[in-house]
Amino acid sequence: MRRAALRFCSLNKGLLIPGRGLTQGSQNPEKQRVIHMHEVRDKLREIVGASTNWRDHVKAMEERKLLQSFLAESQKGLPPRRMRDSYSEVLLPLGSQPELREKYLTVQNTIRFGRILEDLDSLGVLICYMHTRIHEAKMSPLSIVTALVDKIDMQKMSLSPEQDIKFSGHVSWVGKTSMEVKMQMFQLHGNEFCPVLDATFVMVARDSENKGPAFVNPLIPESPEEEELFRQGELNKGRRVAFSAKSLLKMAPSAEERNTIHEMFLHTLDPKTVSFQSRVLPPNAVWMEDSKLKSLEVCHPQERNIFNRIFGGFLMRKAYELGWATACNFGGSRPFVVAVDDIMFQKPVDVGSLLFLSSQVCFTQDNYIQVRVHSEVASLESKEHMTTNVFHFTFMSEKEVPLVFPRTYGESMLYLDGKRHFSSMSVPVNLRKD
């Protein structure tokens, strides 16, 4: 058992070494202090000049207007940065500070993954501020926000709330106004830190008032490994563009996908009648419309980010928890998250909004459950609803789950979209239990 665990544990109990391909150069990691997770949000407030007092937020935003003069007119006017310049490590001391556990604890004595999503979101923003920092400016003129959660892949089935966790990450690719951030998470196992997940986020830079795009520092790879990371970032961008172009909201399903839907339709025809209107479920199957769960959140100031909009991590946590409940209710056993992908932040959520979340199972295979969560908001004054996010979660159940069948054309498109997201994941996934 000890040898098996060590195969996954490559980091010692001290500071984490840089991720794959990241060169430390002249930096001495032994002299760097790992900050704690609660300090990340304090640092972000300091960088932006945000107040912890809700009543001061208008004044703080007015002061940020004075930072416009620090914005570059082109990317060429910004000094290039290296991957090591943004490399950051953060500790979540659940083992050494037991008072933190209550916030992260589930009833199954594991860690709430929704809280981890919040922490990853905050760390991703801080990493981008490290890449774009201006030493002569007290506050950053940039407003950096999460644009997309490209991928989160899990390597472990569940996490212990009694062992320390460490995060590390750095900017791995840069466009003109956007940055890709690679992050890893590890948990202490014995005397070693073992990998738990890999995450890829895409952040965008906006001006000091968060009204328009702003240029970011170019990135210079320093080694073949870093060049490969940068090249992968370019490929990721191309993949996202291609995936969007083939969206079922823009283009008809492929011939293979049309055949899939027609075969499913034929499987639901009542053999006792000769009618397209008479539909019955095959054995061990559930109509997609019967897998839905919904929730409503009132967006209070407590959940605001440093720009006085609702924190993206909070939105992810709420969507994940509803998605988990949907998978649990559908599969009849405790599900484990396997992957998170393609979370696009389409519109910001204002404080005071009503947040409507709708979750449903859209694809199943063996023990896997693909869940889609749709998020929309309405202001207290207006009844108009606007989509803000669509979340895609892949869960693995402890036992084989029923097949899910669409009844309408719209549900058929949701089924195919879920199948596409599921197929983009590497399966089968072997999650460790240690």
ABEGO torsion letter per residue (X at the ends): XAAAAAAABABBABBBBBBBGBBAEABBAAABBBBBAAAAAAAAAAAAGBBABAAAAAAAAAAAAAAAAABBABAAABBBBBAAAABBBBBBBAAABAAAAAAABBAAGBBBAAAAAAAAAAAAAAAAAAAABBAABABBABBBBBABBABBBBABABBBAABBBBBBBBBABBBAABBBBBBBBBBBBEABBBBABBBBBBBBBBBAAGABBBBBBBBBBABAAAAAAAAAAAAAAAAAAAAAAABAAABBBBAAAAAAAAAAAAAABBAABBBAABBBBBBGBBBAAAABBBBBBBBBAAABBAAGBBBAAAAAAAAAAAAAAAAAAAAGBBBBBABBBGBBBABBBBBGBBBBBBBBBABBBEABBBBBBBBBBBBAABABBBBABBBBBBBBBABBBBBBBBABAAAAAAAAAAAAAAAABBOBBBBBAX
